[in-house]
Amino acid sequence: GEAGLRSLAQRLQGVGEPQAVAAPAGLGVSLRPYQLQGLAWLQYLREQQLAGILADDMGLGKTAQALAHLLVEQQAGRLDVPVLVVLPTSLIFNWQAEAKRMAPALRLLTLQGPDRHRDFPRMAEHDVVLTTYPLLWRDIEALAAQPFHLLILDEAQTVKNAAGRSANAVRRLKARHRLCLTGTPLENHLGELWAQFDFLMPGFLGDARSFARLWRKPIEENGETLRAHLLAQRVRPFILRRRKQDVATELPPRTEVIKRVTLQGRQRDLYESVRVASDEIVRRVLQRKGFAGAQISILDALLKLRQVCCDPYLLKGSKMPKTMERAKLELLRDMLPALVAEGRRVLVFSQFTEMLGLIEHELDGLQLPWLALTGRTPVAQRGAVVKRFQAQEVPILLVSLKAGGLGLNLTAADTVIHMDTWWNPAVEEQATARAHRIGQDQPVFVYKLVVEGSIEERMLELQARKQALAEGVLGHDDAAARKFSSDDLQALLAPLGGAGE
């Protein structure tokens, strides 16, 4: 409220610079200079009773900096009540393993499984409690009754929907200090940044409506560079963001190759017939409901086109002739045996779990061993899959973008293949950073398979625009970007070849 904002303003007037901090005793990893600066910044936030976002690039060790901070807090006797870390389900194993390796002195409790309610009374006996976003709102009564020293949201972009169940549950938790960890504080639009600040410092950016009027509309729709600068000035003191190229000079180079695929024969005809049908449906719905009301029909139409690009067999309810061309699978069939023969370790990402199933079938035919990490992989088995791949037992790991894009450490891989284009460059970057991160001692090659002249090429253009929006507010660039518009839609639904032919 108002009183909270007034006291924040007073604190901000009196603050100095973060003071250097030594790494805590018993930390099982030596921190790099920029990580020590990160630790000093986290300590400084705590001293000044401020909150913030540690937004280092993916792979730069945000978990290590957070664990070092928790160890300092424990050794200073400040953990009289526990720390709560909320994270995506896929990261539970990662946090447990990292805590054990880096900060074994921290007493860790994981709330997981059907019997987790038995652990609720034991929270106060521990230093750190781990829970997941899907369980947070289910367990909110027990968690809201327990005061915490620090509340950490890992991969904090998960609460970007301010009206969602996780975001509402987070607001009910009681903690002295708050911290967000995310490599992508801004993925699609400025409302996501507002949602994180609404958790960190409620009222700092106003309410959602005034934020939309004062910042989102001028920056996103009108491209007002001055507003973007002013917003950046306001939020930057609370965001610590270092990029790989700035700090991790010891990281090996990364080479990105876009492999363009041309649709042939029946697959090309199928794309065109799906495009024409989709175009017709979308036009009808637009006339009836307008742009805002047609979103579901639009996304469905675009999904079908993306599926044809990826593999015709992904199209639901269509019978495909056995002779149907499958351009991306054919390219993959050529690439993988050669890569494995070179001794490469390969991550293959797709957002379509069914696509990974089709690839599994191809790999069996080629007698190439593989592992898979998808939403269907039981949580209890994920750690074992990662261990086997990291131990170089198997050369190929198939990963669904949503299951494996966040936080996993897959540095045994030196090759990343993206089977399909995603709307959001940050999601693809998250996935690539599973391999290109600290601990990687090989150059990393990233291959993106893109169908020439198709919706996928237009998506790359949209990605570039989203990147510009993120950089305009978080720094590194003055560019501001617009939202997805009806012109974008026309380009996405254009025939194969050039847009608007």
WOTA-V481773 format. One record per residue. RES is the residue in one letter. PHI is phi in whole degrees, -180 to 180 (none if undefined). OMEGA is omega in degrees with one decimal (none if undefined). Layout:
# WOTA-V481773
RES|PHI|OMEGA / RES|PHI|OMEGA
This chain:
# WOTA-V481773
G|none|-177.3 / E|-57|-177.4 / A|-61|179.2 / G|-61|-179.5 / L|-68|178.6 / R|-63|-179.1 / S|-69|175.9 / L|-63|-179.1 / A|-61|179.3 / Q|-64|-179.4 / R|-63|-177.7 / L|-64|-179.9 / Q|-68|-173.7 / G|-96|-172.2 / V|-85|175.4 / G|-103|-179.8 / E|-98|172.6 / P|-61|177.9 / Q|-94|179.6 / A|-57|-178.6 / V|-128|175.6 / A|-80|175.0 / A|-62|-177.3 / P|-69|175.6 / A|-62|175.2 / G|84|176.5 / L|-75|-171.9 / G|-82|-178.4 / V|-152|177.8 / S|-93|-175.4 / L|-80|174.3 / R|-74|-177.2 / P|-53|-177.9 / Y|-69|177.5 / Q|-73|174.6 / L|-65|175.6 / Q|-64|177.8 / G|-62|178.2 / L|-62|179.1 / A|-61|-179.9 / W|-66|179.1 / L|-64|178.0 / Q|-65|179.3 / Y|-62|177.4 / L|-57|-178.2 / R|-65|-179.5 / E|-61|-176.0 / Q|-87|-177.0 / Q|56|176.3 / L|-109|176.7 / A|-119|-178.7 / G|-165|179.0 / I|-118|170.7 / L|-86|-168.2 / A|-118|177.7 / D|-56|174.2 / D|-50|178.5 / M|-62|177.8 / G|92|-178.5 / L|-95|171.6 / G|87|176.0 / K|-65|179.5 / T|-62|-179.7 / A|-62|-179.9 / Q|-65|179.7 / A|-65|-179.4 / L|-66|177.2 / A|-61|178.3 / H|-61|-179.3 / L|-66|179.6 / L|-67|176.1 / V|-60|-179.5 / E|-62|-179.7 / Q|-64|-176.2 / Q|-69|177.9 / A|-86|177.9 / G|77|-177.2 / R|-91|-178.7 / L|-90|175.3 / D|-70|168.9 / V|-126|-171.4 / P|-75|171.0 / V|-97|174.7 / L|-109|175.6 / V|-113|177.8 / V|-106|-173.5 / L|-147|174.7 / P|-64|-177.6 / T|-53|-175.3 / S|-66|-176.4 / L|-100|-178.6 / I|-54|-178.1 / F|-59|-177.8 / N|-61|-179.2 / W|-64|179.4 / Q|-60|-177.1 / A|-66|-178.5 / E|-67|-179.7 / A|-64|-179.4 / K|-64|-176.8 / R|-78|-170.6 / M|-95|-174.6 / A|-140|-175.2 / P|-62|-179.0 / A|-75|179.6 / L|-76|177.6 / R|-83|-169.8 / L|-110|175.6 / L|-124|177.5 / T|-107|176.8 / L|-91|-171.1 / Q|-158|173.9 / G|85|-174.0 / P|-66|-177.6 / D|-99|-173.2 / R|-63|-179.4 / H|-59|178.4 / R|-67|-178.1 / D|-87|-177.5 / F|-54|-178.8 / P|-66|-176.1 / R|-91|-175.7 / M|-56|-174.6 / A|-64|179.9 / E|-81|-173.7 / H|-113|176.4 / D|-86|-174.7 / V|-133|176.5 / V|-116|177.2 / L|-104|169.5 / T|-140|-177.0 / T|-116|-179.5 / Y|-58|-179.5 / P|-65|-179.2 / L|-86|-174.6 / L|-56|-176.4 / W|-73|176.5 / R|-70|-175.2 / D|-101|-167.5 / I|-61|-177.9 / E|-61|-179.7 / A|-67|-176.6 / L|-72|-179.6 / A|-70|-179.8 / A|-82|-176.6 / Q|-103|175.0 / P|-73|179.7 / F|-122|175.8 / H|-74|-176.2 / L|-142|176.3 / L|-116|-179.6 / I|-112|170.0 / L|-101|177.4 / D|-90|-170.6 / E|50|-170.0 / A|-65|177.7 / Q|-63|177.0 / T|-61|179.9 / V|-98|-175.1 / K|-66|174.8 / N|-83|-171.6 / A|-62|-178.7 / A|-96|-176.1 / G|-73|-176.7 / R|-63|-179.4 / S|-63|-177.8 / A|-63|178.7 / N|-65|179.8 / A|-65|-178.7 / V|-57|-178.2 / R|-65|-177.9 / R|-87|-176.5 / L|-79|-179.7 / K|-105|179.1 / A|-149|177.9 / R|-70|-174.0 / H|-132|-177.9 / R|-137|-176.9 / L|-147|172.6 / C|-110|171.6 / L|-117|176.1 / T|-165|173.8 / G|-81|-175.8 / T|-136|-178.3 / P|-64|-178.4 / L|-134|-177.8 / E|-103|-173.3 / N|-121|-175.5 / H|-153|-173.2 / L|-68|178.0 / G|-59|179.5 / E|-68|178.1 / L|-66|177.9 / W|-59|-177.2 / A|-60|-179.8 / Q|-69|178.3 / F|-71|176.8 / D|-65|174.8 / F|-76|-173.7 / L|-71|-174.5 / M|-142|-175.4 / P|-53|177.9 / G|93|-176.0 / F|-60|178.1 / L|-107|-179.4 / G|75|176.4 / D|-85|-172.8 / A|-59|-175.4 / R|-68|-179.0 / S|-69|177.6 / F|-63|179.4 / A|-62|-176.6 / R|-72|-173.0 / L|-82|-172.0 / W|-123|-172.5 / R|-62|-175.6 / K|-62|-179.1 / P|-60|-174.4 / I|-84|-172.8 / E|-77|-173.9 / E|-95|-176.1 / N|-102|178.1 / G|63|-177.4 / E|-78|-176.0 / T|-65|-178.7 / L|-62|178.6 / R|-62|179.3 / A|-60|178.3 / H|-62|-177.7 / L|-65|178.6 / L|-65|179.3 / A|-59|178.9 / Q|-59|-176.2 / R|-70|-172.9 / V|-92|-171.4 / R|-59|179.2 / P|-60|-175.7 / F|-104|179.4 / I|-124|173.5 / L|-108|-176.3 / R|-131|173.7 / R|-117|-179.6 / R|-99|-178.5 / K|-52|-173.6 / Q|-67|-179.7 / D|-81|-169.1 / V|-120|-172.9 / A|-101|-177.0 / T|-63|-179.7 / E|-81|177.0 / L|-70|178.8 / P|-68|-177.3 / P|-67|178.6 / R|-125|-179.1 / T|-111|-179.0 / E|-109|-178.8 / V|-125|172.9 / I|-93|179.2 / K|-96|-177.5 / R|-86|-175.4 / V|-116|178.2 / T|-104|176.8 / L|-76|-178.2 / Q|-120|166.3 / G|47|-173.1 / R|-66|179.5 / Q|-66|177.3 / R|-64|179.0 / D|-62|-179.2 / L|-63|178.9 / Y|-56|-176.4 / E|-65|-178.6 / S|-69|177.1 / V|-66|-179.4 / R|-63|-178.5 / V|-63|-179.9 / A|-63|-179.0 / S|-64|-179.0 / D|-57|-179.0 / E|-64|-179.0 / I|-60|-177.0 / V|-63|179.2 / R|-59|-179.2 / R|-62|-178.1 / V|-66|178.7 / L|-61|179.2 / Q|-61|-175.0 / R|-78|-168.6 / K|-116|-176.2 / G|78|-172.3 / F|-62|-176.9 / A|-66|-176.5 / G|-79|-174.6 / A|-99|-171.7 / Q|-55|-175.6 / I|-66|178.6 / S|-62|-179.8 / I|-63|-177.5 / L|-63|178.7 / D|-64|179.2 / A|-63|-178.7 / L|-68|178.3 / L|-59|-178.7 / K|-60|179.2 / L|-64|179.7 / R|-66|178.8 / Q|-66|178.8 / V|-61|178.0 / C|-60|-173.9 / C|-72|175.0 / D|-168|-177.3 / P|-55|-176.7 / Y|-71|176.5 / L|-79|-178.7 / L|-68|-177.9 / K|-71|170.6 / G|71|177.5 / S|-114|175.3 / K|-90|-177.3 / M|-103|174.3 / P|-67|-178.8 / K|-61|-176.1 / T|-88|-178.0 / M|-59|176.4 / E|-69|-179.2 / R|-139|-165.6 / A|-56|-175.2 / K|-72|178.8 / L|-64|179.1 / E|-64|178.2 / L|-64|180.0 / L|-63|178.8 / R|-61|176.7 / D|-78|-172.1 / M|-72|-167.4 / L|-65|179.7 / P|-58|-179.8 / A|-67|-179.6 / L|-64|-179.5 / V|-65|178.8 / A|-63|177.8 / E|-77|-178.2 / G|85|179.4 / R|-77|174.4 / R|-112|-164.6 / V|-118|168.0 / L|-102|176.2 / V|-114|-178.8 / F|-105|167.2 / S|-145|175.4 / Q|-83|-178.7 / F|-101|179.0 / T|-59|179.2 / E|-63|178.9 / M|-63|179.0 / L|-64|175.8 / G|-62|178.1 / L|-65|179.4 / I|-67|177.4 / E|-54|-179.2 / H|-60|178.8 / E|-64|-177.6 / L|-64|176.3 / D|-61|178.7 / G|-63|179.8 / L|-85|-177.0 / Q|57|175.6 / L|-104|-179.6 / P|-71|-178.4 / W|-146|170.4 / L|-126|179.1 / A|-135|177.6 / L|-134|-178.6 / T|-133|176.2 / G|-59|-179.1 / R|-84|179.8 / T|-72|-179.7 / P|-57|-177.6 / V|-53|-177.2 / A|-64|-177.4 / Q|-95|-173.4 / R|-61|-179.8 / G|-59|-179.0 / A|-67|178.6 / V|-63|-179.8 / V|-61|-179.2 / K|-60|-178.4 / R|-63|179.9 / F|-69|-179.6 / Q|-65|178.2 / A|-82|176.8 / Q|62|176.6 / E|-75|-174.4 / V|-133|-172.4 / P|-83|-173.4 / I|-128|174.4 / L|-122|177.5 / L|-93|-173.5 / V|-131|173.4 / S|-81|-171.9 / L|-53|-176.3 / K|-77|-176.9 / A|-77|-171.8 / G|-117|-176.9 / G|-75|-171.0 / L|-106|162.3 / G|66|-176.5 / L|-74|-179.5 / N|-108|-175.9 / L|-126|-174.1 / T|-71|174.3 / A|-67|-178.7 / A|-81|172.1 / D|-119|-179.7 / T|-138|179.0 / V|-124|176.5 / I|-119|174.0 / H|-98|-177.6 / M|-72|-175.4 / D|-143|-177.5 / T|-89|178.1 / W|-108|-178.0 / W|-58|-165.2 / N|-111|-177.9 / P|-61|-177.6 / A|-65|-179.1 / V|-68|177.8 / E|-65|-179.5 / E|-64|175.7 / Q|-55|-176.3 / A|-66|-179.2 / T|-60|-177.6 / A|-70|172.4 / R|-62|-178.1 / A|-98|-175.1 / H|-88|-177.3 / R|-150|-178.3 / I|-63|-174.5 / G|106|178.9 / Q|-83|179.8 / D|-115|177.7 / Q|-116|169.7 / P|-62|-177.6 / V|-108|176.6 / F|-109|-179.3 / V|-116|178.5 / Y|-110|174.9 / K|-111|-179.7 / L|-91|-173.8 / V|-129|178.7 / V|-77|-175.6 / E|-60|173.7 / G|68|-172.9 / S|-104|175.1 / I|-54|-176.8 / E|-65|178.6 / E|-65|179.5 / R|-67|178.3 / M|-66|177.3 / L|-61|178.5 / E|-65|178.1 / L|-63|178.6 / Q|-58|-177.7 / A|-60|-179.3 / R|-70|178.6 / K|-64|178.3 / Q|-59|-178.7 / A|-64|178.7 / L|-62|-178.1 / A|-61|-175.7 / E|-72|179.7 / G|-63|-177.3 / V|-95|-176.4 / L|-90|179.3 / G|108|178.1 / H|79|-176.9 / D|-169|177.6 / D|-97|-173.4 / A|-66|170.1 / A|-117|-174.5 / A|-134|178.7 / R|-90|175.7 / K|-87|173.2 / F|-54|-174.2 / S|-120|179.1 / S|-69|175.0 / D|-65|176.8 / D|-58|-177.5 / L|-61|178.8 / Q|-59|-179.9 / A|-64|-177.7 / L|-66|-177.9 / L|-96|180.0 / A|-72|179.6 / P|-63|174.8 / L|-56|-175.7 / G|109|-177.6 / G|-72|176.8 / A|-65|174.0 / G|71|177.6 / E|-68|none
